[in-house]
Amino acid sequence: MSALHVDVTDSFDDIDTTQWERVARSDAAPVHYTPTYLRAYQASPLSPYAATRYLTVVEAGRTVAVLPCYLQKQGDPYGFLRDVGIPEAEGPALLGHNWYCYDTRIPVLAADADHRDRVLGAMLDALVELRDADGVRAAGLVSVAEGDPVLGVARRKGWRVAPIVTRFQLPLQGFTTYDSYLAGLGSRTRRTIRQYLRRAADAGVTASVEAPEPDFLRVVCDLTRRTAAKHNSAGMYPEDAFIDFVMGLGERARVVRIDQGDSTPAAGVVLLDEQRLHMWVGGASHATIDSFSPNYLLWAAEIRTAIELGKQWVEGGRSNRPMKERHGMTALPLYACVAGS
């Protein structure tokens, strides 16, 4: 049995990105684990952190697991952990990934289940050691999908594991056109979407997808903050950091916009990886305009884009169950696992 060693660095520039990417791809990890995303977030964090911690488990000179972590000044910005009885994370906390990622995992290259659990255990033990070294009360993982093996390893180590919110996904396997996707929805939703598309076309509305550009990202940020304000989370999208972060994503980010003349009633930023289109952020100026919903049009444009790009999934993020289930998304419960001091 080969020895495992956990390396920790505070800059992604010190990471062997070839090995990091090999491990992340082996687990089909989302865009949030790509070097492009991690460098962009390190340079332009949307939520302030005191330090970054990039963990790699090394076995016989080869990286077999990776995890990005952040020593966050505010460990529980949404109150998810407080609501499930984990108050230790309300102050500074060492967390992986970050709260903008709704698919936390520890990508692992393992020969079998026992080997995988041993690697995961080494990573969790390293998080506890870092928690103590950093002098914070909590370390852990947030937004871990139900069924992930790391939850069982965390439970066996005595970590607190609790369900927090629900993530939503739209499987696109079998859909070759947007119309074929619509055909699988409930009749009322299908009829509503088609009515909105017709009314919007009559009102001169257009939908487009383009590369991010700083001036228009200010519009997207404003719309996003308006929507986030309804959930008391507008502060999660500071404008300057938002623009710099999205621009740093390069080909991994696209802007989807709904325009009517000189106005933009809805817009969003989607993130792309090999398998998925992520409905990351966005918003609408009004619930309805000219008897159609700009938000429904934005969703239609994003899902259409995912199908045209040949993606296997649309990731819908957390919460807003009614809207997402109407659009055919499936629910996946998310868990937090935290080791408190």
N, C-alpha and C positions, 0 to 999 in steps of 0.2 A: 504494500500500500504506500503510494508516494505521499510525501509530505506536502501540505498546503501552506502557502504563505500569502498574506494579504498585503499588497502594496497600497499606499495612500499618497496621493499628491494633491496639491491645492491649485494646480493649473492644468487645463486640458492640453496646453502646449507641451507638457511633459509626458503625455500619453503616447504609447505606440498605437497609432490609429489603425494600422493594418490589423493588429490582433484584436483591438476593441471592436472594429467593424465585423470581423469574422465571427466573434461570439454573438454580437447583436443580431446579425443576419441569421445565424443558426437557430435562434429562438423567434425569428420573425418579429423582432422588437419594433415598436413604432418609431415614427420620425423623431420623437423626443430623445431617442438614444443615439442619433446620428451625430458625427462630429460637427456637422454644419449647425445643427440646433444647439448643441452644447457650447460651442464657441460663441454663437450669437447671444445665448442667455448669459454666459459668463461676462461678456462685454457690456451687455445692456439688460440687466435684470429688471423684470417688471415689478418684482417685489424685493425689497432690500434684504440682503443677506450679509452676514458677518464674514463668511468664508465659504469656499467650495471644498468639497472632499470627493475626489474621484477614486473609487476603490476597485482594485483588480485582484482576483484570486489567481495565484500563479502556482502551477504544478509542473515540476520537471522542466522549468524554463518556458512553459507555455501558458498563456492566459486562458483560464477556463471559466471565468465569471467576471461580470462588470456591473458597476452601480454608480450613478452620479448622485451625490448628496449635497445638501446645502445647510449650513448653519444659519437657520432663518431667525431673523429678529422677532418675527411674529409667527409662531409655529402653527397656529390654528386660526387663520384669518376668517374662515367661514363659520367657525363655531361647530364644525362637524364632530370634532373629538370631544369637546366639552359636552355635547349633547348625548354622547354615549358613555359618559363617565370617565373620560381620560383628561382631567384638568392639567396634568403635568405639562402638556404640550402648549398651553395657552401663552406661555412666555417664550423665550428663545428655545429652539429645539433643533436637533440634527435630523433632518428628514430626507428621504429619497422617495420619489424623484423630487419634483416641486408640485405645487398645487395647480399649476397650469397643465400638468400631465394627468390624465384620467386613466392611465394604463401603466401603473407602477409594476415593475417586475424586476427580477434579478436574472438577466440572461445567463444561461449556463451551457457549457459544452460538457456533457457527461456521458460516460459509458453505459450506465444503468441507473435505476432509481436510487440504489444505495449510495452510489458515487455522487449523484445529484444532491441528495440530502446532506451528505458530508460537506460538499462545497457550499451549499446554502447555509449550513450551520457555521462554517468558518466566517462567512460574510456577516452573519448576524452577530457573532461574537466580536468581530472587529468593530461593528457599530457601537456595541456597548462600551468597548474600550475607548473609542473616540468620544462618546458621550461624556465619560468620566474625565478624559483629558481636556475636553473643551469646557468642562464645568457647567453643563446644562442638565436639566432634570429629565429630559426625554430624548430618545432616539428611536427611529422607526421608519416604517414604510406606509405611505398613504395611497389610497385608490388602487388596492390590489384586487384583482378579479377573483370572484368566487371560484374555488377549485384549484387555484394556484398552489403548487406543492409547498411554497414558502410559508403558507399559513399554517400547515401542519407542523413544520419545523419550528416555527415561532411558538406555537402552543406548547410543544414538548419542552421548550426552553423556559416556559413560564411567562412569556410575553403576553400582554393584554391584546386580544384579537376581538374586534367588534365590527359589525356592519355599519357603514356610514350612509352612503347614498347609492343611487343606481345609475349605471352607465347604459347608454343605448347605442345599438349597432344596427345598421341596415345591410343585410346580406344581398349582394348583387349577382351572385352566381345564377346564370340562366337568363339574365336580362341583357338583351343586346341593343335595345332602344329604350328611350324614355317612355314611349307608349306601352311597351311590354311591361315595364315597371308599374305604370298606372293601372294596367289591367288587373294587377294582383291586389289592389287596394279595395277597401270597402266601397260600396257603390256611392254612398253619400260623400265621402272624401274625394273620390275620383271625380264626381260631378262638380263639386266645389272647385277643385283645382282647375278643371277645364273651363269652368265659367270665368274664373279669375284670369286665366290666360287669355281668353277671348276679350274680356272687358279691358284688360291692360293693353292688348294689341290695338283695340279701337281707340284707346286714349293716347296712343303714340309712345307707349312704354317699350324700352329695349333692355335686353339683358346681355351682359358681356363679361368676359373673363380676360384679365390682363396681368402683366407683371406689376409688382408693387412700385409705387412712385411716391416720394415723400409728401408732396402737396395733397394728393388724394388720400393718403393714409390718415391725414388729419380729419378728413370727412368720416372715414371708417371709424376712427377712434371716437369721434363725437357720437356717432350712432351707437357704437358699442357701449360707451359709458352711459348713454340714456337708457339703454336696455338693462345694463348691469345695475343702475340706480334703483330699479324696481326690486332688486334683491339685496340692496345695501352693499354692493360690491363694486361701485364705480371706481373706487380708489385702487382697484387691482389693475387699472389700465392707464398709468400716467402717460401723457401724450408723447413727450420726447423719447422716453425709453421704449414706448410702443413702436414708434416709427423706426428708431435705430435697430431694435430687435428684428422687426419684420424685414427690413432691408438687409439685415445680416443673414437671413435665411436663403437668399438667392433663389434658385430653382425650386426649393422646397415649399415656397409660398406663392399663392396666387390670390388676386383680388377679384371677387365676384361683385358686380354692381348692377343695380336696377335704376335706370335713368328715365326721366320724363321731362323732355325739353332740357332746360338748364338746371333742373333740380335732380337730386339723387335721393329718392325716398327710402332706399334700402341698400346696404352694402355689407360685405363681410370679407374676412380673410380665411382661406382654406389652406391646410397644410397637406403635403403629399409625401407618401413613401411608396415603396414598391407595390404594396397590396391595398393601400387605403387612401381615401380622401377624408380628411378630418375637417368637420365643420367647427373650426376653432372659435372664432369670434365674429360678431356682426350685430346689426340692429336695424330698426326701421324708424322713420320719423313719425309715422302715424299708423294706427291699427288698420284703418281703411282709407283709401283714396279712390274716388270715382267708382265706388262699389267693388273694389278689389282690395286684397290684402297684400301690401308690399312684401311682408314677411313670407307669405306663401310663395310669392314669385321668386324670392331669394332662395328658398329651399328648393324650388323646382330647378332653378339654374344650377345650384350646387350638385344636386343629384344627377341631373342631366350630364354635367361635366364629368362626374365620376364614372358614369356608364361609358361616355365617349372615350375616356382615358383607359378604359379596360380595367378599372379597379375592382377588387373583389368585395370590398366593404366600404360603407360610409360610416365613419365614427361620428356619433351625434353628441358625445360628451355626457355630462351629468344633468340630472333633473329635467323639469318640463316634460313629464311623462305623457300628458294628454296629446300634445302636439306631436311628439315623436312616435307614439303608438299609432296615431292616425296615419302617419306616413310609413307604416309598416316596419318600424324599428322594433327590435327585441331587447328585452331588459336583461342586464347582467349586474347582479349585486356587487358592490365594491366594499372592501374591508380595509381597516387600518390595523396595523399591528405595531405596538409601541412597547418599548422597554423603558420603564420609568425608574428613577433612582430612589 
